[in-house]
Amino acid sequence: MTIVTLFLIVAAFAALLTWFLSKRAGDGVAFADNFVQNFSGTLFVVSGFVKAVDPLGTAYKMEQYFTAFEDTCRGSFLKFMAPVFPVFSDYSIAFSVFMIVLEIVLGIMLIIGYRRRLSAWLFFSIMIFFTILTGFTFLTGYVPNDANFFEFSRWTAFNSNQMRVTDCGCFGDFIKLAPQTSFTKDLILMIPAIWFLLRWRQLRQLFSPVLRSSVTAISTAGLLLFCFSNFVWNEPVIDFRPFKSGANIRQQLEAERKAQAEVEILAYKIRNRQTGMEMELPYAAYLDSFKSNAQFKASWETLDQIKSTPSIARTKISDFDLVTFDGESYAEQLLADPNYSFLMVSTKLNYTAISEDIIVRDSTQIVDTITSQAGIAVVSRDTILERKIKRNKYTWDPEYLEILKSKFIPLLDSLRSESVSVHAVFGGLTEEGVIDLSKQSGMSYPVYEADDLLLKTIMRSNPGLVLFKDGKIIHKWHYRQLPDRSEMRQKYLNEEANKIY
């Protein structure tokens, strides 16, 4: 679905709702006022709901924004604000849930006409906030990576590779919008935001004042529980991510790689080293100029390649890779395995590591030969050498260790056989840390490394469990929803049952 399609669907629903209410109410509210009211409210409900099914996804996006804001402030006149953003990042999930619930509840408030003046000002304030956010996202495409956002004299032509945040996350993983599209969308929505400020008295009110208050209060409480259920107690109830249950990762990965390989270079963006003038040069002309004209090569620098659009859009599946601590990839083996394979995924581990000095004793043997009248004698003597090395002493989060010991390891150990393999992947943990964690938890599975963003895309639960078979994700489990051994075998490790999933 595209943003245009979504807008048309929301507009059609708003028009139908407005027509129905005007026929039934007969209160003299203008069709235009009520249509804008219903359109904006419905759009906010839809936009908030597709994020409410995955609040952690929005929290991860907020962390990216907080990092970008911190870097921008640190290198500008706003450097006094830089220390605030790491603190905000620590509470990103709280910000996420608050913003999602506020967005949906505000949409409901607009539709039913609850506290019209307050709703109008809230809508206007949120649209100002969203417009600044998406505007920053888009405009950083004009800012070189070694420049600060406020160094306007250093801005260049737009380059998507320079953007600090690649997309705004306005509709979560439901619709991925290009930053310019997001910014344009919010500029358009500023029209109803100003409309409401000027004509809030003309907004239609549904139900009685008491019922409007009740609907708002019940919606707020229900949405809070709904958001929590999608990351505290379970995986997202609706999964818009590419790594959803039922997705064939191997086939999609092959298709995306094939599409990327077929992409053609159409032109090059170049810049004159002296004048700073930028231009696009067709591919053939670019090659001819650089091969035959030495002066051209000295006068122009290459900024970027302009490529054709791939037939299949690239997703995070293209980054799917599991690597051993020796640097060997295991991803293709996992996806090619025709048998069942469990992958335990941890995006982040809570621990403290204290470096301490340890004395290691090494013994060496020295062999001497002694020649005498009686012959040659061999004498050996042992020497003990002591050396000091540094090692980390790990203290693991007790709750995390308990989850591994009481939930994952007993279940996975009971299922290990020649036809069912078990693997683990941890984000940001060294080999030394894995060895210590394995000792303290009793885990004895092969462990791999992977990109942090990849793991966050695969699983929201930390830790979580993924069941693969022949390159396909059969199912995913939050650690609070792990089935017992009997249910796992009957419902999931079963060919007939898996035809349903």
ZIFEN-V999197 format. One record per residue. RES is the residue in one small letter. SS is DSSP state (alpha for helix, beta for strand, coil for the rest). PSI is psi in whole degrees, 0 to 359 (none if undefined). OMEGA is omega in degrees with one decimal (* if undefined). Layout:
# ZIFEN-V999197
res=RES ss=SS psi=PSI omega=OMEGA
res=RES ss=SS psi=PSI omega=OMEGA
This chain:
# ZIFEN-V999197
res=m ss=coil psi=142 omega=177.4
res=t ss=coil psi=167 omega=179.2
res=i ss=alpha psi=326 omega=178.4
res=v ss=alpha psi=315 omega=178.1
res=t ss=alpha psi=316 omega=179.2
res=l ss=alpha psi=316 omega=179.4
res=f ss=alpha psi=320 omega=179.8
res=l ss=alpha psi=319 omega=178.5
res=i ss=alpha psi=314 omega=179.1
res=v ss=alpha psi=319 omega=179.3
res=a ss=alpha psi=319 omega=178.9
res=a ss=alpha psi=317 omega=178.3
res=f ss=alpha psi=317 omega=-179.3
res=a ss=alpha psi=320 omega=179.3
res=a ss=alpha psi=318 omega=179.1
res=l ss=alpha psi=316 omega=179.2
res=l ss=alpha psi=319 omega=179.4
res=t ss=alpha psi=317 omega=178.9
res=w ss=alpha psi=316 omega=-179.0
res=f ss=alpha psi=314 omega=-178.1
res=l ss=alpha psi=324 omega=179.4
res=s ss=alpha psi=324 omega=178.7
res=k ss=alpha psi=323 omega=-174.9
res=r ss=alpha psi=321 omega=-173.8
res=a ss=alpha psi=311 omega=-177.3
res=g ss=coil psi=38 omega=-175.7
res=d ss=coil psi=6 omega=175.8
res=g ss=coil psi=7 omega=177.7
res=v ss=coil psi=132 omega=-177.6
res=a ss=coil psi=144 omega=-179.4
res=f ss=alpha psi=318 omega=-177.6
res=a ss=alpha psi=316 omega=179.6
res=d ss=alpha psi=312 omega=-177.1
res=n ss=alpha psi=327 omega=178.3
res=f ss=alpha psi=313 omega=178.6
res=v ss=alpha psi=320 omega=177.9
res=q ss=alpha psi=310 omega=-177.4
res=n ss=alpha psi=323 omega=179.4
res=f ss=alpha psi=310 omega=-177.8
res=s ss=alpha psi=317 omega=179.6
res=g ss=alpha psi=315 omega=-179.6
res=t ss=alpha psi=319 omega=179.6
res=l ss=alpha psi=320 omega=178.4
res=f ss=alpha psi=322 omega=178.4
res=v ss=alpha psi=314 omega=-179.8
res=v ss=alpha psi=312 omega=-179.1
res=s ss=alpha psi=319 omega=179.5
res=g ss=alpha psi=322 omega=-176.6
res=f ss=alpha psi=317 omega=-178.0
res=v ss=alpha psi=344 omega=172.7
res=k ss=alpha psi=331 omega=-179.6
res=a ss=alpha psi=333 omega=177.9
res=v ss=coil psi=348 omega=-178.7
res=d ss=coil psi=69 omega=-177.9
res=p ss=alpha psi=330 omega=179.7
res=l ss=alpha psi=326 omega=177.3
res=g ss=alpha psi=318 omega=176.8
res=t ss=alpha psi=324 omega=178.0
res=a ss=alpha psi=318 omega=177.7
res=y ss=alpha psi=322 omega=178.4
res=k ss=alpha psi=320 omega=177.7
res=m ss=alpha psi=323 omega=177.7
res=e ss=alpha psi=320 omega=176.8
res=q ss=alpha psi=317 omega=178.7
res=y ss=alpha psi=316 omega=-179.0
res=f ss=alpha psi=321 omega=177.6
res=t ss=alpha psi=316 omega=179.3
res=a ss=alpha psi=318 omega=178.7
res=f ss=alpha psi=320 omega=179.4
res=e ss=alpha psi=313 omega=179.7
res=d ss=alpha psi=320 omega=-179.6
res=t ss=alpha psi=315 omega=-178.8
res=c ss=alpha psi=321 omega=-176.5
res=r ss=alpha psi=327 omega=-177.8
res=g ss=coil psi=22 omega=-177.3
res=s ss=coil psi=187 omega=178.5
res=f ss=coil psi=352 omega=178.8
res=l ss=coil psi=22 omega=-174.6
res=k ss=alpha psi=337 omega=178.0
res=f ss=alpha psi=342 omega=-179.7
res=m ss=alpha psi=347 omega=-174.5
res=a ss=alpha psi=317 omega=-177.7
res=p ss=alpha psi=344 omega=-177.5
res=v ss=alpha psi=324 omega=-170.3
res=f ss=alpha psi=325 omega=173.3
res=p ss=alpha psi=326 omega=176.8
res=v ss=alpha psi=315 omega=176.4
res=f ss=alpha psi=321 omega=-178.9
res=s ss=alpha psi=325 omega=178.6
res=d ss=alpha psi=336 omega=-179.0
res=y ss=coil psi=29 omega=-175.9
res=s ss=alpha psi=325 omega=-179.5
res=i ss=alpha psi=325 omega=177.0
res=a ss=alpha psi=317 omega=175.8
res=f ss=alpha psi=319 omega=-178.6
res=s ss=alpha psi=307 omega=-178.4
res=v ss=alpha psi=318 omega=179.8
res=f ss=alpha psi=311 omega=-177.5
res=m ss=alpha psi=321 omega=-179.5
res=i ss=alpha psi=311 omega=-179.3
res=v ss=alpha psi=318 omega=179.0
res=l ss=alpha psi=318 omega=-178.4
res=e ss=alpha psi=313 omega=-178.5
res=i ss=alpha psi=315 omega=-179.4
res=v ss=alpha psi=321 omega=177.1
res=l ss=alpha psi=321 omega=175.7
res=g ss=alpha psi=318 omega=178.1
res=i ss=alpha psi=317 omega=178.6
res=m ss=alpha psi=319 omega=179.0
res=l ss=alpha psi=315 omega=-176.4
res=i ss=alpha psi=318 omega=-176.4
res=i ss=alpha psi=353 omega=178.0
res=g ss=coil psi=31 omega=179.6
res=y ss=coil psi=129 omega=179.1
res=r ss=coil psi=68 omega=-169.3
res=r ss=alpha psi=315 omega=-179.1
res=r ss=alpha psi=316 omega=177.7
res=l ss=alpha psi=316 omega=179.3
res=s ss=alpha psi=318 omega=180.0
res=a ss=alpha psi=316 omega=-179.1
res=w ss=alpha psi=323 omega=176.6
res=l ss=alpha psi=317 omega=179.5
res=f ss=alpha psi=315 omega=179.2
res=f ss=alpha psi=316 omega=-178.7
res=s ss=alpha psi=317 omega=-180.0
res=i ss=alpha psi=321 omega=179.5
res=m ss=alpha psi=325 omega=174.0
res=i ss=alpha psi=314 omega=-179.8
res=f ss=alpha psi=311 omega=-179.6
res=f ss=alpha psi=320 omega=-178.6
res=t ss=alpha psi=320 omega=176.1
res=i ss=alpha psi=318 omega=-178.3
res=l ss=alpha psi=307 omega=-178.3
res=t ss=alpha psi=329 omega=176.2
res=g ss=alpha psi=316 omega=176.9
res=f ss=alpha psi=315 omega=-179.9
res=t ss=alpha psi=313 omega=-178.4
res=f ss=alpha psi=313 omega=-173.1
res=l ss=alpha psi=338 omega=176.9
res=t ss=alpha psi=345 omega=174.4
res=g ss=alpha psi=343 omega=177.3
res=y ss=alpha psi=355 omega=-173.3
res=v ss=coil psi=118 omega=177.5
res=p ss=coil psi=153 omega=-175.9
res=n ss=coil psi=334 omega=-179.9
res=d ss=coil psi=10 omega=-179.8
res=a ss=coil psi=158 omega=176.4
res=n ss=coil psi=151 omega=-177.8
res=f ss=coil psi=324 omega=-175.9
res=f ss=coil psi=2 omega=173.9
res=e ss=coil psi=74 omega=-171.8
res=f ss=alpha psi=331 omega=-178.8
res=s ss=alpha psi=343 omega=-177.7
res=r ss=alpha psi=0 omega=179.2
res=w ss=coil psi=146 omega=-179.7
res=t ss=coil psi=190 omega=173.8
res=a ss=coil psi=155 omega=-175.9
res=f ss=coil psi=134 omega=176.7
res=n ss=coil psi=115 omega=-175.8
res=s ss=alpha psi=335 omega=179.9
res=n ss=alpha psi=347 omega=-178.9
res=q ss=alpha psi=350 omega=-175.2
res=m ss=coil psi=135 omega=-178.7
res=r ss=coil psi=327 omega=175.7
res=v ss=coil psi=127 omega=-169.9
res=t ss=coil psi=332 omega=175.2
res=d ss=coil psi=158 omega=-171.5
res=c ss=coil psi=338 omega=-176.3
res=g ss=coil psi=24 omega=-177.1
res=c ss=coil psi=325 omega=179.6
res=f ss=beta psi=31 omega=179.0
res=g ss=coil psi=222 omega=176.6
res=d ss=coil psi=3 omega=-179.3
res=f ss=coil psi=312 omega=175.8
res=i ss=beta psi=126 omega=175.5
res=k ss=coil psi=117 omega=-177.8
res=l ss=coil psi=138 omega=171.3
res=a ss=coil psi=144 omega=-176.7
res=p ss=alpha psi=319 omega=179.4
res=q ss=alpha psi=322 omega=177.5
res=t ss=alpha psi=316 omega=178.8
res=s ss=alpha psi=315 omega=-179.7
res=f ss=alpha psi=316 omega=178.5
res=t ss=alpha psi=318 omega=177.9
res=k ss=alpha psi=314 omega=-177.9
res=d ss=alpha psi=327 omega=175.2
res=l ss=alpha psi=322 omega=177.6
res=i ss=alpha psi=318 omega=-178.4
res=l ss=alpha psi=348 omega=173.9
res=m ss=alpha psi=339 omega=178.3
res=i ss=alpha psi=306 omega=175.6
res=p ss=alpha psi=331 omega=178.9
res=a ss=alpha psi=316 omega=177.3
res=i ss=alpha psi=323 omega=177.6
res=w ss=alpha psi=313 omega=-178.4
res=f ss=alpha psi=323 omega=179.4
res=l ss=alpha psi=324 omega=-177.1
res=l ss=alpha psi=332 omega=-172.2
res=r ss=alpha psi=34 omega=-177.7
res=w ss=alpha psi=333 omega=178.7
res=r ss=alpha psi=340 omega=-178.3
res=q ss=alpha psi=0 omega=179.4
res=l ss=coil psi=136 omega=-178.5
res=r ss=coil psi=141 omega=176.8
res=q ss=coil psi=129 omega=178.0
res=l ss=coil psi=149 omega=175.6
res=f ss=coil psi=185 omega=178.3
res=s ss=coil psi=162 omega=179.1
res=p ss=alpha psi=319 omega=-179.5
res=v ss=alpha psi=318 omega=-178.8
res=l ss=alpha psi=322 omega=176.9
res=r ss=alpha psi=318 omega=178.2
res=s ss=alpha psi=320 omega=-179.3
res=s ss=alpha psi=316 omega=178.9
res=v ss=alpha psi=318 omega=-179.8
res=t ss=alpha psi=315 omega=-178.3
res=a ss=alpha psi=314 omega=-178.8
res=i ss=alpha psi=321 omega=178.9
res=s ss=alpha psi=318 omega=-179.8
res=t ss=alpha psi=313 omega=-179.5
res=a ss=alpha psi=316 omega=-179.2
res=g ss=alpha psi=321 omega=-179.1
res=l ss=alpha psi=325 omega=175.5
res=l ss=alpha psi=313 omega=178.2
res=l ss=alpha psi=321 omega=-180.0
res=f ss=alpha psi=316 omega=177.7
res=c ss=alpha psi=313 omega=-179.8
res=f ss=alpha psi=323 omega=-178.1
res=s ss=alpha psi=338 omega=-176.3
res=n ss=coil psi=8 omega=171.0
res=f ss=coil psi=330 omega=179.4
res=v ss=coil psi=317 omega=-173.8
res=w ss=coil psi=344 omega=-175.6
res=n ss=coil psi=169 omega=170.3
res=e ss=coil psi=162 omega=-179.9
res=p ss=coil psi=133 omega=-177.3
res=v ss=coil psi=329 omega=172.2
res=i ss=coil psi=123 omega=-173.4
res=d ss=coil psi=112 omega=177.6
res=f ss=coil psi=1 omega=-178.0
res=r ss=coil psi=158 omega=179.1
res=p ss=coil psi=335 omega=-178.7
res=f ss=coil psi=49 omega=179.4
res=k ss=coil psi=163 omega=177.8
res=s ss=coil psi=134 omega=-179.0
res=g ss=coil psi=347 omega=-179.0
res=a ss=coil psi=135 omega=175.9
res=n ss=beta psi=98 omega=-173.9
res=i ss=alpha psi=321 omega=-178.5
res=r ss=alpha psi=312 omega=-179.7
res=q ss=alpha psi=317 omega=-179.4
res=q ss=alpha psi=321 omega=178.8
res=l ss=alpha psi=316 omega=178.5
res=e ss=alpha psi=319 omega=-179.5
res=a ss=alpha psi=318 omega=180.0
res=e ss=alpha psi=320 omega=178.4
res=r ss=alpha psi=319 omega=178.9
res=k ss=alpha psi=317 omega=179.7
res=a ss=alpha psi=321 omega=178.8
res=q ss=alpha psi=324 omega=179.8
res=a ss=alpha psi=334 omega=-178.4
res=e ss=coil psi=356 omega=178.2
res=v ss=coil psi=136 omega=-179.0
res=e ss=coil psi=147 omega=173.6
res=i ss=beta psi=117 omega=-176.8
res=l ss=beta psi=322 omega=-176.8
res=a ss=beta psi=174 omega=176.6
res=y ss=beta psi=140 omega=172.7
res=k ss=beta psi=124 omega=-176.4
res=i ss=beta psi=161 omega=-178.6
res=r ss=beta psi=137 omega=178.1
res=n ss=beta psi=129 omega=-174.8
res=r ss=coil psi=334 omega=-177.0
res=q ss=coil psi=312 omega=-175.5
res=t ss=coil psi=339 omega=-176.8
res=g ss=coil psi=2 omega=179.3
res=m ss=coil psi=136 omega=-179.7
res=e ss=beta psi=147 omega=179.0
res=m ss=beta psi=163 omega=176.0
res=e ss=beta psi=130 omega=-178.6
res=l ss=beta psi=126 omega=178.3
res=p ss=beta psi=152 omega=-172.8
res=y ss=alpha psi=309 omega=-177.4
res=a ss=alpha psi=317 omega=179.9
res=a ss=alpha psi=325 omega=178.3
res=y ss=alpha psi=312 omega=-179.9
res=l ss=alpha psi=316 omega=180.0
res=d ss=alpha psi=317 omega=-177.7
res=s ss=alpha psi=317 omega=-177.1
res=f ss=alpha psi=332 omega=180.0
res=k ss=alpha psi=321 omega=-169.9
res=s ss=alpha psi=349 omega=-173.3
res=n ss=coil psi=99 omega=-179.0
res=a ss=alpha psi=324 omega=179.9
res=q ss=alpha psi=322 omega=178.2
res=f ss=alpha psi=316 omega=-179.4
res=k ss=alpha psi=324 omega=-179.4
res=a ss=alpha psi=334 omega=-174.5
res=s ss=alpha psi=338 omega=-174.1
res=w ss=beta psi=143 omega=175.0
res=e ss=beta psi=146 omega=-178.3
res=t ss=beta psi=128 omega=-179.2
res=l ss=beta psi=315 omega=-173.1
res=d ss=beta psi=159 omega=173.4
res=q ss=beta psi=142 omega=174.5
res=i ss=beta psi=115 omega=-172.6
res=k ss=beta psi=161 omega=174.5
res=s ss=coil psi=157 omega=-179.5
res=t ss=coil psi=129 omega=179.5
res=p ss=coil psi=149 omega=-178.8
res=s ss=coil psi=335 omega=176.7
res=i ss=coil psi=127 omega=-178.3
res=a ss=coil psi=142 omega=179.3
res=r ss=coil psi=135 omega=175.9
res=t ss=coil psi=182 omega=179.0
res=k ss=alpha psi=346 omega=177.1
res=i ss=alpha psi=327 omega=178.9
res=s ss=alpha psi=339 omega=179.9
res=d ss=alpha psi=5 omega=-175.6
res=f ss=coil psi=116 omega=179.0
res=d ss=coil psi=137 omega=174.8
res=l ss=coil psi=127 omega=-172.1
res=v ss=beta psi=136 omega=174.4
res=t ss=coil psi=169 omega=179.4
res=f ss=coil psi=352 omega=173.2
res=d ss=coil psi=1 omega=176.8
res=g ss=coil psi=9 omega=179.9
res=e ss=coil psi=137 omega=-179.1
res=s ss=beta psi=138 omega=177.7
res=y ss=coil psi=357 omega=-172.0
res=a ss=alpha psi=313 omega=-177.0
res=e ss=alpha psi=323 omega=177.6
res=q ss=alpha psi=317 omega=179.1
res=l ss=alpha psi=314 omega=-176.6
res=l ss=alpha psi=337 omega=179.8
res=a ss=alpha psi=353 omega=-177.7
res=d ss=coil psi=119 omega=-179.8
res=p ss=coil psi=350 omega=-179.4
res=n ss=coil psi=175 omega=178.9
res=y ss=beta psi=137 omega=178.3
res=s ss=beta psi=128 omega=174.9
res=f ss=beta psi=137 omega=174.9
res=l ss=beta psi=112 omega=176.3
res=m ss=beta psi=126 omega=-173.3
res=v ss=beta psi=128 omega=172.9
res=s ss=beta psi=116 omega=-179.3
res=t ss=coil psi=331 omega=-177.1
res=k ss=coil psi=136 omega=178.2
res=l ss=coil psi=135 omega=179.0
res=n ss=coil psi=117 omega=179.9
res=y ss=beta psi=166 omega=170.3
res=t ss=beta psi=143 omega=-179.8
res=a ss=beta psi=122 omega=179.8
res=i ss=beta psi=125 omega=178.9
res=s ss=beta psi=132 omega=179.4
res=e ss=beta psi=153 omega=179.3
res=d ss=beta psi=135 omega=178.7
res=i ss=beta psi=135 omega=177.6
res=i ss=beta psi=123 omega=177.3
res=v ss=beta psi=132 omega=-179.3
res=r ss=beta psi=127 omega=177.6
res=d ss=beta psi=134 omega=178.0
res=s ss=beta psi=136 omega=177.7
res=t ss=beta psi=149 omega=-179.2
res=q ss=beta psi=127 omega=179.2
res=i ss=beta psi=129 omega=-177.9
res=v ss=beta psi=124 omega=177.4
res=d ss=beta psi=152 omega=174.1
res=t ss=beta psi=136 omega=-179.7
res=i ss=beta psi=126 omega=179.8
res=t ss=beta psi=128 omega=178.5
res=s ss=beta psi=180 omega=178.7
res=q ss=coil psi=333 omega=-178.6
res=a ss=coil psi=348 omega=-179.5
res=g ss=beta psi=204 omega=-178.3
res=i ss=beta psi=127 omega=178.0
res=a ss=beta psi=140 omega=178.9
res=v ss=beta psi=123 omega=-179.5
res=v ss=beta psi=131 omega=176.7
res=s ss=beta psi=147 omega=176.3
res=r ss=beta psi=143 omega=-178.5
res=d ss=beta psi=140 omega=177.0
res=t ss=beta psi=131 omega=178.7
res=i ss=beta psi=120 omega=177.8
res=l ss=beta psi=139 omega=179.0
res=e ss=beta psi=136 omega=175.9
res=r ss=beta psi=152 omega=-176.1
res=k ss=beta psi=128 omega=176.1
res=i ss=beta psi=161 omega=178.4
res=k ss=beta psi=135 omega=175.5
res=r ss=beta psi=155 omega=178.0
res=n ss=beta psi=135 omega=172.6
res=k ss=beta psi=117 omega=-172.8
res=y ss=beta psi=138 omega=170.7
res=t ss=beta psi=112 omega=-173.4
res=w ss=beta psi=151 omega=176.6
res=d ss=coil psi=121 omega=-175.8
res=p ss=alpha psi=322 omega=-179.3
res=e ss=alpha psi=319 omega=179.8
res=y ss=alpha psi=316 omega=177.9
res=l ss=alpha psi=320 omega=-179.8
res=e ss=alpha psi=322 omega=177.8
res=i ss=alpha psi=316 omega=178.5
res=l ss=alpha psi=313 omega=-174.1
res=k ss=alpha psi=322 omega=-173.2
res=s ss=alpha psi=336 omega=-175.4
res=k ss=alpha psi=302 omega=-170.7
res=f ss=alpha psi=304 omega=-171.5
res=i ss=alpha psi=315 omega=177.8
res=p ss=alpha psi=319 omega=-179.7
res=l ss=alpha psi=310 omega=-175.6
res=l ss=alpha psi=324 omega=177.4
res=d ss=alpha psi=325 omega=-179.6
res=s ss=alpha psi=342 omega=-176.4
res=l ss=alpha psi=350 omega=-177.5
res=r ss=coil psi=130 omega=177.4
res=s ss=coil psi=186 omega=-179.8
res=e ss=coil psi=335 omega=-177.0
res=s ss=coil psi=354 omega=178.9
res=v ss=beta psi=116 omega=-179.9
res=s ss=beta psi=158 omega=-178.1
res=v ss=beta psi=134 omega=179.0
res=h ss=beta psi=164 omega=178.2
res=a ss=beta psi=150 omega=175.9
res=v ss=beta psi=131 omega=-177.1
res=f ss=beta psi=142 omega=178.7
res=g ss=coil psi=128 omega=173.5
res=g ss=coil psi=32 omega=179.9
res=l ss=coil psi=131 omega=-179.4
res=t ss=coil psi=170 omega=178.3
res=e ss=alpha psi=322 omega=177.6
res=e ss=alpha psi=319 omega=178.4
res=g ss=alpha psi=321 omega=178.9
res=v ss=alpha psi=318 omega=179.6
res=i ss=alpha psi=317 omega=179.9
res=d ss=alpha psi=317 omega=178.9
res=l ss=alpha psi=320 omega=179.6
res=s ss=alpha psi=320 omega=178.7
res=k ss=alpha psi=315 omega=-174.5
res=q ss=alpha psi=336 omega=-178.1
res=s ss=alpha psi=342 omega=-176.0
res=g ss=coil psi=15 omega=-179.7
res=m ss=coil psi=137 omega=-177.8
res=s ss=coil psi=41 omega=-177.7
res=y ss=coil psi=155 omega=172.6
res=p ss=beta psi=136 omega=-176.0
res=v ss=beta psi=139 omega=-177.3
res=y ss=beta psi=165 omega=173.4
res=e ss=beta psi=157 omega=176.4
res=a ss=coil psi=164 omega=177.9
res=d ss=coil psi=137 omega=-177.0
res=d ss=alpha psi=314 omega=-179.4
res=l ss=alpha psi=327 omega=177.3
res=l ss=alpha psi=313 omega=-179.1
res=l ss=alpha psi=321 omega=178.1
res=k ss=alpha psi=330 omega=178.2
res=t ss=alpha psi=323 omega=-178.8
res=i ss=alpha psi=311 omega=-173.9
res=m ss=coil psi=142 omega=170.1
res=r ss=coil psi=332 omega=177.5
res=s ss=coil psi=144 omega=179.3
res=n ss=coil psi=100 omega=1.2
res=p ss=coil psi=169 omega=176.1
res=g ss=beta psi=171 omega=-175.6
res=l ss=beta psi=134 omega=178.4
res=v ss=beta psi=135 omega=176.9
res=l ss=beta psi=118 omega=178.3
res=f ss=beta psi=152 omega=168.7
res=k ss=beta psi=119 omega=177.9
res=d ss=coil psi=40 omega=177.3
res=g ss=coil psi=1 omega=-177.3
res=k ss=beta psi=141 omega=174.0
res=i ss=beta psi=113 omega=179.7
res=i ss=beta psi=315 omega=179.9
res=h ss=beta psi=161 omega=175.0
res=k ss=beta psi=145 omega=-178.0
res=w ss=beta psi=135 omega=165.7
res=h ss=beta psi=149 omega=-176.3
res=y ss=alpha psi=339 omega=177.4
res=r ss=alpha psi=351 omega=-174.3
res=q ss=alpha psi=19 omega=-179.8
res=l ss=coil psi=131 omega=177.1
res=p ss=coil psi=165 omega=175.9
res=d ss=coil psi=176 omega=-174.9
res=r ss=alpha psi=317 omega=-177.8
res=s ss=alpha psi=314 omega=-179.8
res=e ss=alpha psi=321 omega=179.7
res=m ss=alpha psi=315 omega=-178.6
res=r ss=alpha psi=316 omega=-174.9
res=q ss=alpha psi=322 omega=-171.0
res=k ss=alpha psi=331 omega=-172.7
res=y ss=alpha psi=319 omega=178.2
res=l ss=coil psi=54 omega=-173.7
res=n ss=coil psi=124 omega=-175.9
res=e ss=alpha psi=316 omega=-177.3
res=e ss=alpha psi=320 omega=-179.4
res=a ss=alpha psi=325 omega=-175.7
res=n ss=alpha psi=349 omega=174.3
res=k ss=coil psi=340 omega=179.8
res=i ss=coil psi=326 omega=-172.0
res=y ss=coil psi=none omega=*
